[in-house]
Amino acid sequence: METRSSRTESFLRRALLPTALLAALVAACSSSDEENAGPEPGTELLGGQTTVFDVSRSAFAFPARNLDDAARNAFSLGDHFFNRNWVTAPASISGNDGLGPTYNATSCSACHFKDGRGAPPTQAGERFLGLLVRLSVPGTDAHGGPANEPVYGGQFNPLGILGVPAEGDVAVQYDEVPGQYADGEPYSLRRPTYVFSNLAFGPLSPDVLTSPRVAPSMIGLGLLEAIPEDVVRGMADADDRDGDGISGRPNDVWNIRQGRATLGRFGWKANQPTVEQQVAGAFLGDLGITSSIDPEENCPPAQEACRNAPSGGEPGAPELSDQKLTAVTAYSLTLAVPSRRNWMDAKVQRGEKLFAEAKCASCHVPKIQTGDLPGYPAVSRQTIRPFTDLLLHDMGPELADNRPDFAATGTEWRTAPLWGVGLVKSVNKHTFLLHDGRARGFAEAVLWHGGEAAAARDAFRAMPKADREALLAFLEDL
């Protein structure tokens, strides 16, 4: 039977030849006049040699193109566990039991559907799936991270297994915020408000801090982990020494394996240092599955039924074995980034120049070289185009969650990678963007930018319509 990997190889053999020919033609036709020069060779290869060529609904689900056979086997095993549904313990067949006691989803793929991006509910009464709410109170935990809300913990879980109360319900409401471009064309943004109800253990703390966050796409994570730390820190400008109004800075977060603070790279506030720790944290927070990294159930003292619920897996062992954690981590590290599609189009090329001129590329850094990631040669030493600096930036009060996360303040967010963003509509059938999905497309996402990005936003708002459309066409090509 033909596997997904073999279908991918067949497709790539067909796709790579015309791509190579096109690159040769571009090089042959290049002009000495920089203004008229075409795109840099390799511009379309967002993930370097890991890049795949696909525009279907499965565009985010392929292994890196340059994986060897052993790595492809590891990818396939992790793919299985990523898509596997977990059930309540005890189960007749152990190995995938231990769901909950409270949880948000029953599998990783439930939130990261087709390895893509989650979305907020689109109609009243729809359950949150692919959108979660972090909880904390002022102060920090023992390692400098957020202090859990004392009754509901660090993440709101709206589901519970049989005999364990779900924590309650949460809904989102929107108010329209009108505005207009400099040329008079109107637009409207939607501002979200979150409402908790049916709380099983009484009201949330009066000083609770909440942060809604959608599940991001899974592509290119290994490439981001392979970027050398000194490269990320070298892009920081905490004191804005160059006076451009942009002062990105790193988030140093607790690394459980190393027992010390290291550079944060993953999550909306760069609050996780490695893909492995991010995977383990998601298993615990979203599914209620313990691991060697996060061995304690998320059951605050007030939730007695949660604390007394049976555990899954082998007696005395975490519910997620190290073998399965390693498999899902390997899968997450080697998911490929799809290529650009229309990088030769004149309108797209003009939009890319406008993107740079508006200083969007000051944070969404177009090109970076990866270093060596031990055990993962496929993502090592690649020229990638992620459009991120992995740093924290103050995005202003309109996007603020007012919830600190290690060094990140309540107005700071990590620069989101833009690679693959133009395929979200194909893969996930929506265009809800930003950390909480409030933006209904690229234009709204840009218009919500504030703080350090206010000048870029204002430049976009002041552009003639044709220029705005060109910039948006560039984003759609990523």
PyMOL commands that set and color helices and strands:
alter all, ss='L'
color gray80, all
select helices_A, chain A and resi 4-28+34-36+48-50+69-83+108-111+113-115+221-225+229-234+275-287+304-308+322-333+346-357+360-362+377-379+421-428+442-448+451-462+465-477
alter helices_A, ss='H'
color red, helices_A
select strands_A, chain A and resi 102-103+131-140+146-147+159-160+169-180+186-197+209-214+252-255+260-263+368-369+383-384+392-394+412-414
alter strands_A, ss='S'
color yellow, strands_A
deselect
rebuild
show_as cartoon
